[in-house]
């Protein structure tokens, strides 16, 4: 009872000085600036990604050709090109009227069914043409021309040979000529007189992107061209400035990463709306083709946004985990306990007979690699060279060289580890030196 009485607080005793509160008003401008920079970083992130993608895709010839090439193997696109070519040749050259002219007057009523049968047969032959390797090669050659046309159209500088270019498309004249030759080989010679007319025909074109769709993209592409360096350099600087100005830099880094996540999600939403607008800009009978064209042309942009989103998610998760929130502390504690448990289990497994045998086998394999490094290194270099020759794109070359470098480093690490193991085994095999004998006695 006496002890309890002694613990009572004396109301008359002077109060201990309270800890002075940290002034927060002087940090208010820094907090406001941090939030403004984070919001600006969030808004500029999707714009920067779109700008980088647009400039690189259109202005880099190899990238442009690689972007457009899958269109030549898409059945929806190739069948549409064949159908478009068939309709053009039958409508512009009045095939039914020509068939009626060679028939007797009393038999001209069969001109329509003959034309329908001939049209169906022609369509089948042209579909075979557009699904062949010949059409894929033609498409690649046309893409080198359309890249210049695309730049001229999107920048609004339609001069010289691009003066009459409005929409972005591929000429159908070679397809028709190839189709006529294929029909001629099957005994259908009715189209042979059209070859002379097709030699000078330039109006037949499969339009990938219509004039209306291009006009909507001109403003944004020119803006991307003008601001590309400002965006590519300025956006990361804004994110770093938000962290530097902040009072709590770790929390600011988390907010910047979270802003990047929100910006990428905004980019995904904007891409979805752009896709719908692209499809709605064409006639209903070609909307399926427009859907495939958009999905193929913008696949690199989608990949860029999704990969950037993944990076920002990982960064946000990292900065959250090293924070001082209740959940973050709990997660770190659980991770420490889990790592200790896994470490204990791994230590027990390492002392087992099966683990010992596995380690011995691994050491023998490492020793073999160390003794014969040259064949392993040359094999990796030869495989990388073959892969580069079969995939002649800049991206594949870069990634192949990166993986080749990692492979060479791995061989060096395995050889180094084998040397260390051999040195340790040699040291263990040597007899221990005798202890000093005390002779003072």
Residue, then its C-alpha position, 0 to 999 in steps of 0.5 A: x500500500x505504501x508503494x502505491x501511495x508513493x507512485x501517486x503524482x504530486x499535483x503541486x509539483x512543477x510540470x516538466x517542460x514539454x517537448x517543443x513542437x516542430x514548426x510545420x508552417x515553414x515547410x508548407x511551401x515545400x509540401x505544396x511545391x512537392x504536390x504540384x510537381x507530383x501532379x505534373x509528373x503524373x500528367x506528363x508521364x503518359x504524354x512522354x511515353x506517347x511522344x517517345x513511341x510516336x517519334x521513334x515509330x514513324x521516324x526510324x525506318x527499321x522500327x516503322x517497317x517492323x511495326x507495319x510488317x505483321x499487317x501483311x500476315x493478318x488474315x483479316x487484312x490480307x483477305x480485305x486487300x484481296x476483296x478490295x482489289x477484286x471489287x476495284x477491278x470489276x467496278x472500274x473496268x466494267x467486267x460485266x459489261x465487257x462480258x455482255x458485249x461478247x455475248x449474243x443479244x439474246x444471251x446477255x442475261x447470263x452476263x450477271x451470273x457469269x460475272x458473279x462466278x468469275x468474281x468469286x473465282x478471282x477473289x479466291x485467287x487474289x486471296x492466295x496471292x495476298x497470303x503468299x510470301x510474295x505479298x509479304x515482300x511487296x508489303x515490306x518494300x511499300x512500307x519503305x515508301x509509306x514511311x516517307x509519306x507518313x512523315x510528310x502527312x503527319x507533319x503537314x509537309x506534303x511536297x514533291x512526290x507526296x503532293x497528292x498523298x492524303x491517306x496512308x495506304x499500299x498500292x493495289x496495282x502490283x497485287x492486281x497484276x500478280x493476280x491476273x498472272x495467276x488467273x492467266x496460269x489457270x486459263x482465265x485470260x479475260x483480264x489480260x487486256x487490263x494489264x496495259x491499263x494497270x501499268x499507268x494506274x495509280x489511284x488503286x490503293x488499300x488505305x490503311x489510315x484514312x484522311x480523316x484519321x490522319x487529320x486527327x493525328x497531325x496536331x498531336x504528332x507535330x506536338x510530339x515532335x516539337x516537345x519530344x526532348x523537353x518531355x524526355x528530359x523534363x519529365x524525369x527532372x520534375x520527378x526528381x525535383x519533387x523528391x529533392x524539394x520534399x520534406x520527407x524524401x522517401x514519402x515523396x519518392x513513393x508519391x512520385x512512383x504512385x504518380x507514375x502508376x496513375x499516369x500509366x493507367x491514364x495512358x491505358x484509358x486514353x489508348x482505349x478511347x483513341x482506339x474507339x475513335x480510330x474505329x468510328x472514323x471509318x465506314x462500318x464495313x471496314x471497322x473490323x479491319x480498322x480494329x486489327x490495324x490499330x491493334x497491330x500499329x499500336x502494340x509497341x505503345x501498349x507494351x511500352x506503357x505496360x512495362x513502364x507501369x510495372x516498373x512504377x508499381x515495383x518502385x512504389x512497392x519498394x518505397x512503401x516497404x521501407x516506410x514507417x507505416x504500420x503495415x510496412x513494419x509488419x510486412x518487414x517483420x514477417x519477411x525477417x521471420x520468414x527469411x530466418x525460417x527459410x535459412x534454417x530449413x536451407x541449413x538443415x537441407x545442406x547437411x543432408x546426404x542428397x544435398x551433399x551429393x548434389x553439391x559434389x555433382x555441381x562442383x564437378x560440372x563447374x570444374x568441367x566448365x572451368x577446364x573447357x571455357x573456350x568451347x563454351x564461350x565460342x558456342x555462345x558467340x556462334x549462337x548469338x551471331x546466328x540469332x542476329x543474322x536471322x532477326x536483323x532488327x536493332x532491338x533483337x541485336x541489342x538484347x542478343x548482345x546483352x544476353x551474350x554478355x551475361x552468358x560470358x559473365x556467368x561462365x567466368x563466375x562458374x570458373x572462378x567458383x570452381x577455382x575457389x572450391x579446388x583451392x579449398x579442397x587442396x588446403x583441407x588435404x594438406x597436413x596441419x602444421x605441428x604445434x610448437x613444443x615447449x622445451x623449457x622444461 
